[in-house]
Amino acid sequence: LGVERAALQDQVAREKATLEAARSSRVKEREQFLAECLEEKRQLAVERAELGRARESASTEEVKTRERVLEMETRIAKETAKHEADKRYVAEMRAALAEEREKVAAE
């Protein structure tokens, strides 16, 4: 009876050790999984911040480009108006010159 009891106690002790090892293994796996989740969360936060900066930069670039386009359009409009004024002046001068030639030729 004493031997059976000792054998039974040994078996119970081995089963407890096996269960404790399994529990410990599960705890380690869970800790590893949580660590991986936290790292993934950190990486996602970094990516989100980078995307935010990239979006802000792209928005700033778009505004700068629109401003440059507006400046160029304004400059083109001014140059076109100046060119048209110069063409009118040249046409007036040609007409005046032609009139002067006619007067000289008529004398």
C-alpha positions as CSV (number, residue, x, y, z in Angstrom):
1,L,0.0,0.0,0.0
2,G,2.9,2.4,0.8
3,V,4.6,1.6,-2.5
4,E,1.4,2.2,-4.5
5,R,0.8,5.4,-2.6
6,A,4.4,6.6,-3.4
7,A,4.0,5.6,-7.1
8,L,0.7,7.5,-7.2
9,Q,2.3,10.5,-5.6
10,D,5.2,10.3,-8.1
11,Q,2.7,10.1,-11.0
12,V,0.7,13.1,-9.6
13,A,4.0,15.0,-9.2
14,R,5.0,14.2,-12.9
15,E,1.5,15.3,-14.1
16,K,1.7,18.5,-12.1
17,A,5.2,19.2,-13.6
18,T,3.9,18.5,-17.1
19,L,0.9,20.8,-16.5
20,E,3.1,23.5,-15.1
21,A,5.5,23.2,-18.0
22,A,2.5,23.4,-20.4
23,R,1.2,26.4,-18.5
24,S,4.6,28.1,-18.5
25,S,4.9,27.4,-22.2
26,R,1.5,28.9,-22.9
27,V,2.4,32.0,-20.8
28,K,5.6,32.4,-22.8
29,E,3.8,32.0,-26.1
30,R,1.2,34.6,-25.0
31,E,3.9,37.0,-23.9
32,Q,5.7,36.5,-27.2
33,F,2.4,37.1,-29.1
34,L,1.7,40.2,-27.1
35,A,5.2,41.5,-27.8
36,E,4.8,40.9,-31.5
37,C,1.4,42.7,-31.4
38,L,2.9,45.7,-29.6
39,E,5.8,45.8,-32.1
40,E,3.3,45.7,-35.0
41,K,1.2,48.4,-33.3
42,R,4.4,50.5,-32.9
43,Q,5.3,50.0,-36.6
44,L,1.8,50.9,-37.7
45,A,2.0,54.1,-35.6
46,V,5.3,55.0,-37.3
47,E,3.8,54.3,-40.8
48,R,0.7,56.3,-39.9
49,A,2.9,59.2,-38.9
50,E,5.0,58.9,-42.0
51,L,1.9,58.9,-44.2
52,G,0.6,61.9,-42.4
53,R,3.9,63.8,-43.1
54,A,3.9,62.6,-46.7
55,R,0.3,63.8,-47.1
56,E,1.1,67.1,-45.5
57,S,4.2,67.5,-47.8
58,A,2.2,66.6,-50.9
59,S,-0.5,69.1,-49.9
60,T,2.2,71.8,-49.4
61,E,3.7,70.9,-52.7
62,E,0.3,71.1,-54.4
63,V,-0.3,74.6,-52.9
64,K,3.2,75.8,-54.0
65,T,2.6,74.4,-57.5
66,R,-0.8,76.1,-57.8
67,E,0.8,79.4,-56.6
68,R,3.5,79.0,-59.3
69,V,0.9,78.3,-62.0
70,L,-1.1,81.4,-60.9
71,E,2.0,83.5,-61.0
72,M,2.9,82.2,-64.5
73,E,-0.7,82.8,-65.7
74,T,-0.6,86.3,-64.3
75,R,2.8,87.0,-65.9
76,I,1.6,85.6,-69.2
77,A,-1.5,87.8,-69.1
78,K,0.7,90.9,-68.4
79,E,3.1,90.0,-71.2
80,T,0.2,89.4,-73.6
81,A,-1.4,92.7,-72.7
82,K,2.0,94.5,-73.2
83,H,2.5,92.7,-76.5
84,E,-0.9,93.7,-77.7
85,A,-0.2,97.4,-76.6
86,D,3.1,97.2,-78.5
87,K,1.4,95.9,-81.6
88,R,-1.2,98.7,-81.5
89,Y,1.6,101.3,-81.1
90,V,3.5,99.8,-84.0
91,A,0.4,99.8,-86.1
92,E,-0.3,103.4,-85.2
93,M,3.3,104.3,-86.0
94,R,3.1,102.6,-89.4
95,A,-0.2,104.4,-90.2
96,A,1.4,107.7,-89.1
97,L,4.5,106.9,-91.2
98,A,2.4,106.0,-94.2
99,E,0.4,109.2,-93.8
100,E,3.6,111.2,-93.6
101,R,5.0,109.5,-96.7
102,E,1.8,110.4,-98.6
103,K,2.1,114.0,-97.5
104,V,5.8,114.1,-98.6
105,A,5.0,112.5,-101.9
106,A,2.1,114.9,-102.5
107,E,4.4,118.0,-102.0
